[in-house]
Amino acid sequence: MNKPSLRAISTAAAIALLVVGLVVGGVIGIFVGPSFNPPATLTTTVVQQRTVVQEKTITTTVGQPQPAAPLPPILEPAVVKLGDGLPYIPASLLDKKVTLSGEIRIGALLSLSGDLRTFGENERVALELARDDINAWLSKRGINLRVVLEIEDTATQPEQALAKLQALAARGVKMVAGPLSSREVRNLKTYADENNILVVSQSSTAVDLAVPGDNIFRFIPDDRKQGPALARLMWDAGIRYYVPIWRGDTYGDGLKAATESAFKRLGGAVDPGIRYNPDAKEFATEIATLESKVRDAISKYGQGAVAVHLISFEEAVLLLQEAAKRDVLRSVRWFGSDGTAGSGDIQNDATSAQFNVDTKFLHTIFAATTSDIFERVRDKVKQVYGREPETYTYTMYDILWVLVLSILTVDKYDVTAVKGVLPIVSSQYFGASGWTILNENGDRVGGDYDVWAIEKVGDKYEWKVVGTYKASTDSVAWARGYEGKYT
């Protein structure tokens, strides 16, 4: 690291940043994810916790909380809670003098239409709630600043995401929340780097976008963490051979490879599978090929040992409607990912939802840490849309807070300055998704993954969190009442 402003940080600094999040406030569950109700002012303790930074394992002291060794002043874990249902922020910002005034203009690239429409709708609610919370706090502090959102719809299309980013830049907006998909992030990355625009994605997970020093931050781990979760779910369910069918983009290719690698390490075998065009609107040919592959696999391995792994966005509805016509595809287990977990379109389509029930379809997504902030954001989305929000709703809420807190820290709307402090600010922030600790690539440090499934409740279909994959033990902890149902 040549300059403090560079986002890339050394292993030692990355570990120190991670320790800040781990030691503040006792057992907080970055990897175990229990409910967390910390005190108004957090203190430094040593906790039992396993973490991974740059593939190196660190195990802290086991036992009663003890005083921690002194940390560098810049990493001093001093955070305070702003109020019920509000985040913890660095204590240094409570009384910091701010000379910046006027408007803080933050862009937002949201999937308000297209393959992740219901995700984008949820995230807009969270983003606007964060804006209102921040503005209320700034007003209470007497700071003459107001956050203004400039929201653009990308339609989950990479070309449109770039065009909308360019439009925001032309209006002087240099810091942006979103976009949602890795395909979009990849397409705008060069423009963002070359034009010094800061982009913070709530959900991009593609492995090839884990790049140190660029202008892309991601408040979610990359798919090298999700792959093992999916592999473990399948293996524990008795699956020994699966057929992947995945969207042919940077997200689909990366998650497919990560899952396959982890599954083979467990001793399983994987079919070459079917890579489909993510812009297609009809999938009869792909599903016919899938049926043939599954039939052949059943004849070799037995029905109970064969599964389908679908890596999709909300075009999954079209795929599942076609799959539901074929008994052999309904006779095996299906597994999804964060692109389908919590999808409103799947939930609201009776054919797709019932197919999920029939196949005991499980979907993984990064586990947010439960807290009063989490519950408040959750309740707001459920009030507006009547559905359970996916994890990226919570990370979107946190992105806006961390961006604004970073701007306040440097007291100017300057990308280079904000980029330099954002990893430190985020390491001392606890919000709707938990501790937002980033690694040297500017991506969230890996953790646990919730397991989602659709259940039929009366005459309605509902998403339920039925378990959690524990990264520290490579195991699945099932929610009460679901023990044995999905294995």
C-alpha positions in Angstrom: 0.0 0.0 0.0 1.7 3.2 -1.2 -0.9 5.7 0.0 -3.5 5.8 2.7 -6.1 6.7 0.1 -5.7 3.4 -1.8 -8.4 0.9 -1.0 -6.1 -2.1 -1.2 -4.8 -2.9 2.3 -2.2 -5.3 3.5 -3.0 -8.6 5.1 -2.1 -7.2 8.5 -4.3 -4.2 8.1 -7.1 -6.4 6.7 -6.9 -8.6 9.8 -6.8 -5.5 12.1 -9.9 -4.1 10.4 -11.6 -7.5 10.8 -10.7 -7.7 14.4 -12.4 -4.3 15.0 -15.7 -5.8 13.9 -15.1 -9.1 15.8 -14.0 -7.7 19.1 -16.5 -4.9 19.5 -19.5 -5.8 21.5 -19.0 -9.5 22.3 -20.2 -12.3 20.1 -21.8 -10.6 17.1 -22.1 -13.5 14.7 -20.4 -12.4 11.5 -20.2 -16.1 10.9 -22.8 -17.5 13.2 -25.5 -14.8 12.7 -27.6 -14.9 15.9 -29.8 -12.1 17.1 -27.7 -9.2 18.3 -28.7 -6.5 20.7 -25.6 -4.6 21.7 -25.4 -1.9 24.3 -25.5 1.8 23.6 -21.7 2.1 23.7 -19.7 -0.9 22.7 -16.5 -2.0 24.5 -13.5 -4.0 23.3 -13.6 -7.7 24.2 -12.1 -10.9 22.9 -14.6 -13.4 21.6 -14.7 -16.9 20.3 -14.9 -16.5 16.5 -13.3 -18.0 13.4 -12.8 -15.7 10.5 -11.1 -15.9 7.1 -9.0 -13.1 5.5 -7.1 -13.9 2.3 -7.8 -17.6 3.0 -5.9 -17.4 6.3 -7.7 -18.6 9.4 -7.6 -16.6 12.6 -9.0 -18.0 15.9 -9.4 -15.6 18.8 -9.3 -16.4 22.5 -12.0 -18.8 23.8 -13.6 -18.0 27.1 -14.8 -15.1 29.1 -14.4 -11.6 27.6 -11.0 -10.2 28.4 -9.3 -6.9 27.6 -7.9 -6.8 24.1 -4.4 -5.7 23.1 -4.3 -2.1 22.1 -5.1 -1.4 18.5 -3.8 1.4 16.3 -5.7 4.6 17.0 -7.3 4.6 13.6 -8.7 1.2 14.3 -9.9 2.0 17.8 -13.3 0.2 18.1 -15.3 3.2 19.4 -18.8 3.1 18.1 -22.2 4.4 19.3 -25.8 3.6 18.5 -27.9 6.4 17.1 -31.2 5.2 18.5 -33.7 2.3 18.4 -33.8 0.8 14.9 -30.8 2.9 13.9 -27.2 1.9 13.2 -23.9 2.1 15.2 -21.5 4.5 13.7 -17.9 5.6 14.6 -18.1 7.6 17.8 -15.6 10.1 16.3 -18.4 11.3 14.0 -20.8 12.3 16.7 -19.2 15.6 17.5 -17.0 16.1 14.4 -17.1 19.6 12.9 -18.5 19.6 9.4 -18.0 22.5 7.1 -19.6 20.8 4.0 -23.1 22.1 3.4 -25.9 21.8 0.9 -26.8 18.6 -0.9 -25.0 15.2 -0.8 -26.1 13.7 -4.2 -25.9 9.9 -4.3 -26.8 8.0 -7.4 -28.6 4.6 -7.3 -28.7 2.1 -10.1 -31.6 -0.2 -9.3 -33.2 -3.1 -11.1 -36.7 -1.6 -11.0 -37.6 -3.7 -14.1 -36.1 -6.7 -15.8 -34.9 -10.0 -14.3 -34.5 -8.8 -10.7 -37.4 -6.4 -10.5 -38.8 -7.5 -7.1 -35.3 -7.3 -5.6 -34.9 -3.7 -6.9 -38.3 -2.7 -5.5 -37.3 -3.9 -2.0 -34.0 -2.1 -2.2 -35.5 1.2 -3.2 -37.6 1.1 -0.1 -34.5 0.4 2.0 -32.5 3.1 0.3 -35.2 5.7 0.8 -35.6 4.7 4.5 -31.8 5.2 4.9 -32.0 8.6 3.2 -34.7 9.7 5.6 -32.9 8.3 8.6 -29.7 10.1 7.7 -31.4 13.4 7.0 -33.2 13.3 10.3 -29.9 12.6 12.1 -28.1 15.4 10.2 -30.9 17.8 11.1 -30.8 16.8 14.7 -27.1 17.5 14.8 -27.6 20.9 13.2 -25.6 20.0 10.2 -26.6 22.0 7.1 -26.6 19.0 4.8 -29.2 16.9 3.1 -28.9 13.6 1.2 -30.6 13.6 -2.2 -31.0 10.3 -4.1 -30.9 10.2 -7.9 -32.4 6.8 -8.7 -32.1 5.2 -12.2 -33.6 2.0 -13.4 -31.1 -0.3 -15.1 -33.7 -3.0 -16.1 -30.9 -5.4 -15.0 -29.3 -4.8 -18.3 -25.5 -4.1 -18.5 -25.8 -1.6 -21.4 -28.5 0.3 -19.6 -26.5 0.3 -16.3 -23.6 1.9 -18.1 -25.7 4.5 -19.8 -27.4 5.4 -16.6 -24.1 5.7 -14.8 -22.8 8.0 -17.6 -26.0 10.1 -17.2 -25.5 10.4 -13.5 -21.8 11.4 -14.0 -22.9 14.1 -16.5 -25.0 15.6 -13.7 -22.1 15.6 -11.4 -23.0 12.5 -9.4 -19.7 10.7 -8.5 -20.9 8.2 -5.9 -23.4 5.4 -6.7 -25.2 2.7 -4.8 -25.7 -0.4 -7.0 -26.1 -2.0 -9.5 -27.4 -5.3 -8.4 -25.9 -7.9 -10.9 -22.3 -8.7 -11.6 -23.1 -8.5 -15.3 -24.0 -4.8 -14.9 -21.0 -4.1 -12.6 -18.6 -5.6 -15.0 -19.9 -3.5 -17.9 -19.5 -0.2 -16.1 -16.3 -1.0 -14.2 -13.9 0.4 -16.8 -15.9 3.7 -17.0 -16.1 4.0 -13.3 -12.3 3.5 -12.8 -11.3 5.8 -15.7 -13.7 8.6 -14.6 -13.1 8.3 -10.9 -16.6 7.3 -9.9 -17.2 5.3 -6.8 -19.6 2.3 -7.2 -20.8 0.3 -4.3 -22.8 -2.8 -5.2 -25.2 -4.4 -2.7 -25.1 -7.8 -4.3 -22.5 -8.4 -7.0 -20.8 -11.7 -6.2 -18.8 -12.6 -9.3 -15.3 -13.9 -8.4 -13.6 -12.1 -11.3 -14.7 -8.8 -10.0 -12.8 -9.2 -6.7 -10.1 -6.7 -7.7 -7.9 -4.7 -5.2 -7.5 -1.0 -5.8 -10.4 -0.4 -8.3 -13.4 1.9 -7.8 -15.8 -1.0 -7.1 -16.8 -1.9 -3.5 -19.2 -4.8 -2.8 -21.1 -5.2 0.5 -21.4 -8.9 -0.1 -18.8 -11.7 -0.2 -17.8 -13.1 -3.6 -19.1 -16.5 -4.7 -16.0 -18.4 -3.5 -18.0 -18.4 -0.2 -21.4 -19.3 -1.6 -20.2 -22.3 -3.6 -19.2 -24.4 -0.5 -22.6 -23.6 1.1 -24.5 -25.0 -1.9 -22.2 -28.0 -2.1 -22.7 -28.8 1.5 -26.5 -28.5 1.2 -26.6 -30.9 -1.7 -24.2 -33.4 -0.2 -26.1 -33.5 3.1 -29.3 -34.1 1.2 -27.7 -37.3 -0.3 -27.0 -35.8 -3.7 -23.9 -37.4 -5.4 -24.4 -36.1 -8.9 -26.1 -32.9 -10.1 -26.8 -31.2 -13.4 -26.2 -27.4 -13.4 -28.2 -25.1 -15.6 -27.0 -21.5 -15.4 -27.2 -18.1 -16.9 -24.3 -17.5 -19.2 -22.7 -14.4 -17.6 -20.0 -13.5 -15.2 -22.2 -14.3 -12.1 -23.5 -17.6 -13.4 -20.1 -18.8 -14.7 -18.3 -17.9 -11.4 -20.9 -19.5 -9.1 -21.2 -22.6 -11.2 -17.4 -23.1 -11.0 -17.2 -22.4 -7.3 -20.0 -24.8 -6.5 -18.7 -27.5 -8.7 -15.2 -27.3 -7.2 -16.6 -27.5 -3.7 -18.9 -30.4 -4.5 -16.1 -32.4 -6.2 -13.9 -31.9 -3.1 -16.7 -33.6 -1.1 -16.5 -36.6 -3.5 -19.4 -35.8 -5.8 -19.6 -35.7 -9.6 -21.1 -32.9 -11.8 -22.6 -33.0 -15.3 -21.2 -30.5 -17.9 -24.7 -28.9 -17.6 -26.5 -26.3 -19.7 -25.3 -22.7 -20.1 -28.2 -20.5 -21.3 -28.5 -17.0 -22.8 -29.6 -14.7 -19.9 -31.6 -12.6 -22.3 -33.7 -15.5 -23.7 -37.4 -15.4 -23.2 -38.1 -19.0 -23.9 -36.4 -22.1 -22.6 -38.2 -25.2 -24.0 -35.0 -26.4 -25.7 -32.8 -26.0 -22.6 -35.4 -27.8 -20.4 -35.7 -30.6 -22.9 -32.0 -31.1 -22.7 -32.1 -30.9 -18.9 -34.8 -33.6 -18.8 -32.6 -35.9 -20.9 -29.5 -35.3 -18.7 -31.5 -35.9 -15.5 -33.1 -39.1 -16.9 -29.7 -40.5 -17.8 -28.2 -39.5 -14.4 -31.1 -41.2 -12.5 -30.5 -44.5 -14.4 -26.8 -44.4 -13.3 -27.0 -42.9 -9.7 -30.6 -43.4 -8.6 -33.3 -40.8 -8.2 -32.4 -39.8 -4.7 -28.8 -39.1 -5.5 -29.5 -36.7 -8.5 -30.3 -33.0 -8.3 -30.5 -29.9 -10.5 -28.6 -26.7 -9.6 -30.3 -23.7 -11.1 -28.3 -20.4 -11.2 -30.8 -17.8 -12.4 -32.4 -14.5 -11.7 -36.2 -14.0 -12.0 -36.2 -15.5 -15.5 -36.4 -18.6 -13.3 -40.2 -18.3 -13.5 -40.0 -19.2 -17.3 -37.6 -22.0 -16.7 -39.7 -23.5 -13.8 -43.0 -23.2 -15.7 -41.4 -25.3 -18.5 -39.8 -27.8 -16.0 -43.1 -28.3 -14.2 -44.4 -30.0 -17.4 -41.9 -32.8 -17.1 -42.4 -35.4 -14.4 -38.8 -36.5 -14.3 -37.7 -33.0 -13.4 -40.2 -32.8 -10.6 -39.0 -36.1 -9.2 -35.5 -34.9 -8.2 -34.2 -32.2 -5.8 -33.5 -28.7 -7.0 -31.1 -26.1 -5.5 -30.9 -22.4 -6.4 -28.8 -19.5 -5.2 -28.9 -15.8 -4.1 -30.3 -14.9 -7.6 -33.6 -16.6 -6.7 -33.8 -16.6 -2.9 -36.7 -14.4 -1.9 -37.9 -13.7 -5.4 -41.3 -12.1 -5.5 -41.9 -13.3 -9.0 -41.3 -16.9 -8.1 -43.5 -16.6 -5.0 -46.4 -15.0 -6.9 -46.4 -17.5 -9.8 -48.4 -20.5 -8.6 -46.7 -23.0 -11.0 -43.2 -21.9 -10.0 -44.0 -21.8 -6.3 -45.6 -25.2 -6.3 -42.6 -26.6 -8.2 -40.4 -25.3 -5.4 -42.6 -27.1 -2.8 -42.7 -30.4 -4.8 -38.9 -30.5 -5.3 -37.9 -29.3 -1.8 -36.1 -26.5 -3.6 -33.4 -24.8 -1.5 -31.8 -21.4 -2.2 -28.8 -19.8 -0.5 -28.1 -16.1 0.2 -25.7 -14.3 2.4 -27.0 -14.1 6.0 -27.6 -10.7 7.4 -27.2 -10.3 11.2 -30.6 -10.0 13.0 -30.9 -6.8 15.0 -33.5 -4.1 15.7 -32.2 -2.3 12.6 -32.7 -5.4 10.5 -36.2 -5.8 11.8 -37.1 -2.1 11.1 -36.0 -2.4 7.5 -37.7 -5.7 7.2 -41.0 -4.4 8.5 -40.9 -1.4 6.2 -40.5 -3.6 3.1 -43.2 -6.0 4.3 -45.5 -3.0 4.9 -45.0 -1.7 1.3 -44.9 -5.0 -0.6 -46.1 -7.7 1.8 -43.1 -9.9 1.2 -40.0 -11.0 3.0 -37.0 -8.9 1.7 -33.8 -10.6 0.5 -30.5 -9.9 2.1 -29.5 -7.2 -0.4 -32.3 -5.0 0.9 -30.3 -4.7 4.1 -26.9 -4.2 2.4 -28.5 -1.4 0.3 -29.6 0.4 3.5 -26.0 0.1 4.9 -24.3 1.3 1.7 -26.0 4.8 1.9 -25.0 5.2 5.5 -21.4 4.2 4.9 -21.1 6.5 1.9 -22.4 9.5 3.8 -20.4 8.7 6.9 -17.3 8.5 4.8 -18.1 11.9 3.2 -18.5 13.4 6.6 -15.2 11.9 7.7 -13.3 13.7 5.0 -15.6 16.7 5.0 -15.9 16.8 1.2 -17.6 15.2 -1.7 -14.4 13.8 -3.2 -14.1 10.3 -4.5 -10.4 9.8 -3.9 -10.7 11.0 -0.3 -13.9 8.9 0.4 -12.4 5.8 -1.2 -9.4 6.1 1.2 -11.5 6.1 4.4 -14.4 4.0 3.4 -12.9 0.6 4.5 -12.1 2.0 7.9 -15.6 3.7 8.3 -17.3 0.5 7.2 -15.3 -1.6 9.7 -16.7 0.6 12.5 -20.3 0.5 11.3 -23.1 -2.0 12.3 -26.3 -1.7 10.3 -29.2 -3.6 8.9 -27.0 -6.3 7.5 -24.5 -6.4 10.5 -20.9 -5.4 10.5 -19.8 -4.2 7.1 -16.2 -5.3 7.2 -14.4 -5.4 3.8 -11.4 -7.3 2.7 -8.4 -6.1 0.6 -10.5 -6.4 -2.6 -13.2 -4.0 -1.2 -15.6 -6.9 -0.8 -17.3 -8.0 2.3 -15.5 -10.6 4.4 -17.2 -14.0 4.0 -19.7 -15.4 6.5 -22.8 -17.6 6.8 -25.5 -18.2 4.3 -29.2 -18.4 5.0 -31.1 -21.2 3.4 -34.5 -20.2 1.9 -37.4 -22.3 0.8 -41.0 -21.7 -0.4 -43.7 -23.2 1.9 -47.4 -23.3 1.2 -49.3 -21.7 4.1 -53.0 -22.2 3.7 -53.7 -21.1 0.1 -50.6 -18.9 -0.2 -46.9 -19.4 -0.8 -44.4 -17.8 1.5 -40.6 -17.7 1.6 -39.1 -19.0 4.8 -35.6 -19.1 6.2 -35.3 -22.8 7.0 -31.6 -23.0 8.0 -28.2 -21.4 8.0 -25.0 -22.7 6.5 -22.2 -22.2 9.1 -18.9 -21.3 7.3 -16.8 -21.9 10.4 -17.8 -25.6 10.6 -18.9 -26.3 7.0 -22.3 -27.4 8.3 -26.0 -26.6 8.1 -28.0 -25.6 11.2 -31.7 -26.1 10.5 -34.3 -23.8 11.9 -36.6 -25.2 14.5 -39.2 -27.4 12.9 -37.2 -28.0 9.8 -34.8 -30.6 11.1 -34.8 -33.5 8.7 -37.4 -32.0 6.3 -34.8 -31.0 3.6 -32.3 -33.8 4.1 
